[in-house]
């Protein structure tokens, strides 16, 4: 009897286990469609950039030396002592302004003598003209006296020229440098008195490689910086291009002019120049979107079906972060920038965001 009871218990346990297993199978079968609906998105996450125009230009950088618009070292033309100095160091002067007077007492005396002689000859000419009109003297004497008057005029002009050599004037408007002489100094031809510079406009000379000879011409804008004014950008314009190419450096000299109303730039300063050439608006994409293989370049462009396709392009100039596209893409195309190493031809992608232009 006891054995019969044990057999009944084992049978009940087995039936219960069979029922539990069957219910689990049915539950799993009912839940399988829901699990399929919650499958992981296997599209490759990427970021895109839109192909749009940007400004590209070739910028030539060089070092240039500042020069004054006009510059001269004032010197005496005769040997004499300095009688008067009519300027101070650093004065701004006008064209024709008297700066230095040299001793000229002898020349003033000669001028007075020549003036008196000329006046006497003119009075004599008037007297002889009256006599000739009355027929007292021949006409020939009038011509002779007129020649004497002209000789006196020439003698006076020569004296006045020597007198003007005793005065040193500013040949143009500008700023004077340091005075080199004092009153009473004996000066002679070649003795430096002071420097005079017109720095209202600065001439900037710099060199450019020979291959850019056809691209550089008058009227091109130039930007310059100086170590003395790190936060300032001085803007100018190309005014002339040298007619010769240096055979040693294979470069040519370009001259630009920069307005300098505040007199900040000085002759001799070293400036860093930037000369932009052939600026143009071209299609551009971020550098991270380009794949290089040998001498060819590719991008992954997003198609209308949500898949990417590999597209060969031809690139041009570069500027920080961007590449010029010459061929292979059109404005408005979207290319992969992030995730480019994970995608392949025909890959389905999930767009995270588009990079701003």
Protein Blocks (a to p, Z undefined) as FASTA:
>chain_A
ZZmmmmmmmmmmmmmmmmmmmmmmmmmmmmmmmmmmmpccfbdcdddddddddddddddd
dddddddfbdcddddfbdcddfbdcbdehiacdehiafbdcdfklmmmmmmmmmmmmmmm
mmmmmmmmmmmmnomacfklmmmmmmmmmmmmmmmmmmmmmmmmmpccdfbgcdddddfb
dehiacdehiafbdcddfkbccddddddfklmmmgcghiacddddfklmmbccddddfbd
cfbdcfklopacdddddddfkomacghiacdddddehiaddddddfklpccehjbccddd
ddfkopacddddddddddehiacdfbhpaehiacdfbhplmpcehiacddfbdcdZZ
